[in-house]
Amino acid sequence: MGDQGLLLEFGDEISPEIHHRVRTMALTIEARAIPGVVETVPTYRSLLVLYDPLTISLAALKERLREIEQAPLETSLPEPRLCRIPVLYGGSYGPDLQGVAQYHGITEEEVVRLHCSRPYLVYLIGFMPGFPYMGELPSELITPRLKTPRLVVPAGSVAIAQRQTGIYPMDSPGGWHLLGKTPVRMFDPKKDPPSYLRMGDLVKFYPISEKEFEERNEWEGHTAERRAQSVWRRKMQDRHAES
């Protein structure tokens, strides 16, 4: 990883157990506050440790990390949040629902039932701000990516690809199969933190009607508008206080 990053591998497969070790190691390194360690970046099954080579050498960093690995990890992970996410499946909101059902030889209703049948672990947030990579899907829903990615996937689209499921936080290109859409905003730069979900969360999807979707979507829009108005009012108050 060059002279500023060290990659720690924890296994060859994607699993909650390996990911638990990755996150625990990351928190332990942060708790030790090793001089020269700038940041840790957890992924599915590895941990990237970024460091300042002017403060700590690669050999010294490896020795410190070896000491941590050999000792009992002293940091416990917080209890995961269970986040229930409503989804309007099918139709124009989930244009690939029918195709996924046909691919697996099951009904659209069965696809929805399977997708809602278990909680999914948020392994990481990427490839764009607020996009949660979650898994694993039931074996009956494992589906290859689209052969030709879409140029635009609408924000809020709930999708699957391979063993994963995810939610597009904003309009973007994408090659996953779109099953539906959620009215929940996945990313709001005015919030702290801006991402609705975070690594380690558990997500449980549940189906809603079009009426429920529109009501929730309208509520989310009003909430965002009120937040923007609140920010504007605070700025105006600050200006008056300074004058």
C-alpha positions in Angstrom: 0.0 0.0 0.0 3.0 2.3 -0.5 4.8 4.0 2.4 1.7 5.4 4.1 -0.6 2.5 4.4 -0.6 -1.0 5.8 -3.3 -3.5 4.9 -4.3 -6.2 7.4 -6.2 -9.2 6.0 -8.5 -11.2 8.2 -9.8 -13.9 5.8 -10.9 -14.8 2.3 -14.6 -14.7 2.7 -17.3 -12.2 3.6 -18.9 -13.1 6.9 -20.2 -11.3 10.0 -17.6 -13.0 12.1 -14.7 -11.8 10.1 -16.2 -8.3 9.8 -16.6 -8.3 13.6 -12.9 -8.9 14.0 -12.0 -6.2 11.5 -14.1 -3.6 13.3 -12.9 -4.7 16.8 -9.3 -4.4 15.6 -10.0 -0.9 14.2 -11.5 0.3 17.5 -8.7 -1.2 19.5 -6.1 0.6 17.4 -7.9 3.8 17.8 -8.2 3.3 21.5 -4.4 2.7 21.8 -3.8 6.1 20.1 -0.5 4.9 18.5 1.6 7.9 17.6 1.8 8.2 13.8 -1.4 6.3 13.0 -3.6 8.7 11.1 -6.7 6.7 10.3 -8.1 3.1 10.0 -10.4 2.1 7.1 -12.4 -1.1 7.7 -13.7 -3.1 4.7 -15.5 -6.5 4.5 -12.5 -8.5 5.5 -9.5 -6.2 5.8 -8.3 -3.1 7.6 -6.2 -0.4 6.0 -4.1 1.4 8.6 -2.9 4.8 7.3 0.2 6.2 9.0 2.7 9.0 8.9 6.1 7.5 8.0 7.8 10.6 9.5 6.4 9.7 12.9 6.4 5.9 12.9 8.3 3.5 10.7 6.7 0.6 9.0 8.7 -1.9 11.1 7.6 -0.1 14.3 4.0 0.0 13.2 4.0 -3.7 12.4 5.5 -4.5 15.8 2.8 -2.4 17.6 0.0 -4.1 15.6 1.5 -7.6 16.3 1.4 -6.8 20.0 -2.3 -5.8 19.7 -3.1 -9.0 17.7 -1.4 -11.2 20.3 -3.2 -9.6 23.3 -6.9 -10.0 24.0 -8.7 -7.2 22.1 -9.8 -4.8 24.8 -12.5 -2.9 22.9 -16.1 -4.3 22.5 -18.3 -3.2 19.7 -21.5 -1.3 20.6 -24.8 -3.1 20.2 -26.0 -2.8 16.6 -28.9 -0.6 15.8 -31.9 -2.3 14.1 -33.2 0.0 11.4 -36.5 -0.8 9.8 -36.6 0.5 6.2 -40.0 0.8 4.3 -39.9 -0.1 0.6 -42.4 0.2 -2.2 -41.6 -2.8 -4.3 -42.1 -3.2 -8.1 -43.7 -1.1 -10.8 -41.7 1.9 -11.9 -40.0 2.0 -8.5 -38.6 -1.5 -8.9 -38.3 -2.1 -12.6 -36.1 -5.3 -12.1 -38.4 -7.1 -9.7 -40.1 -9.1 -12.5 -36.8 -10.0 -14.1 -35.3 -11.2 -10.8 -38.4 -13.3 -10.2 -38.2 -14.8 -13.7 -34.4 -15.5 -13.3 -35.1 -17.5 -10.2 -38.3 -19.1 -11.3 -40.4 -17.7 -8.5 -43.1 -15.1 -8.2 -42.6 -11.4 -7.5 -44.3 -11.8 -4.2 -41.8 -14.5 -3.2 -38.9 -12.2 -4.1 -40.3 -9.5 -1.8 -41.0 -12.0 0.9 -37.4 -13.3 0.7 -35.9 -9.9 0.6 -37.8 -8.9 3.7 -37.2 -12.2 5.5 -34.0 -11.3 7.4 -32.0 -8.4 8.8 -28.9 -7.4 6.8 -25.6 -6.3 8.3 -24.2 -3.0 7.0 -20.6 -4.1 6.2 -19.5 -0.7 5.0 -20.5 2.7 3.6 -19.2 3.6 0.0 -18.9 3.7 -3.2 -20.7 7.1 -2.8 -21.6 8.9 0.4 -24.3 7.1 2.3 -24.4 3.9 0.1 -24.7 0.9 2.5 -23.3 -2.4 1.3 -25.4 -5.1 3.2 -25.5 -8.8 3.2 -26.0 -11.6 2.9 -29.0 -12.2 0.7 -31.0 -15.5 1.0 -29.4 -18.0 -1.4 -32.7 -17.9 -3.5 -32.0 -14.3 -4.4 -28.3 -14.4 -5.3 -28.3 -12.6 -8.7 -25.5 -11.4 -11.0 -25.1 -7.7 -11.8 -26.8 -6.2 -14.8 -24.9 -6.8 -18.0 -25.4 -3.2 -18.9 -25.4 -0.7 -16.0 -28.0 2.1 -16.0 -26.8 5.6 -16.6 -29.1 6.9 -13.8 -30.5 5.1 -10.8 -33.0 7.2 -8.8 -32.1 8.1 -5.2 -33.8 5.8 -2.7 -33.7 2.7 -5.0 -33.3 -0.6 -3.2 -31.3 -3.0 -5.2 -29.5 -6.4 -5.1 -26.4 -7.8 -6.8 -24.5 -11.0 -6.2 -25.0 -11.7 -2.4 -25.5 -8.1 -1.5 -28.3 -5.6 -1.1 -28.0 -1.8 -1.0 -29.8 1.5 -1.2 -28.7 4.3 -3.6 -28.6 7.5 -1.6 -28.6 9.8 -4.6 -29.1 9.7 -8.4 -26.1 7.9 -9.9 -25.1 5.3 -12.5 -25.5 1.7 -11.2 -25.4 -2.0 -12.2 -27.6 -3.5 -9.5 -31.1 -4.9 -9.9 -33.7 -2.4 -8.7 -36.4 -4.1 -6.6 -38.1 -1.0 -5.2 -37.7 2.4 -3.6 -37.6 3.7 0.0 -38.8 7.2 1.0 -36.2 7.3 3.7 -33.3 9.7 2.9 -30.1 7.8 3.0 -27.8 10.9 3.0 -28.4 14.4 4.2 -25.4 16.8 4.3 -27.3 19.0 6.8 -27.4 16.2 9.4 -24.6 15.0 11.7 -23.7 12.3 10.7 -25.0 12.9 7.2 -25.4 9.1 6.5 -28.7 7.6 7.7 -27.0 4.2 8.2 -23.6 3.3 9.6 -21.3 0.3 9.6 -22.5 -2.4 11.9 -26.2 -1.5 11.7 -28.8 -4.2 11.0 -31.4 -3.3 8.4 -34.8 -5.0 8.1 -36.9 -4.1 5.0 -40.7 -4.2 5.0 -43.1 -3.6 2.1 -45.4 -0.5 2.0 -48.2 0.6 -0.3 -47.9 3.5 -2.8 -50.1 5.6 -0.5 -47.8 5.0 2.4 -44.8 5.7 0.2 -46.3 9.1 -0.9 -47.2 10.0 2.7 -43.7 9.2 4.0 -42.1 10.9 1.0 -44.0 14.1 1.6 -43.1 13.9 5.3 -39.4 13.5 4.5 -39.6 16.5 2.1 -41.3 18.7 4.8 -38.7 17.6 7.3 -35.8 18.5 5.0 -37.4 21.8 4.2 -37.9 22.6 7.9 -34.2 21.7 8.5 -33.2 24.1 5.8 -35.4 26.9 7.2 -33.9 26.3 10.6 -30.4 26.6 9.3 -31.4 29.8 7.5 -32.9 31.3 10.7 -29.8 30.5 12.7 -27.6 32.2 10.1 -29.8 35.3 10.2 -29.8 35.3 14.0 -26.0 35.1 14.0 -25.8 38.0 11.6 -28.0 40.1 13.7 -26.0 39.3 16.8 -22.8 40.3 15.1 -24.2 43.6 13.9 
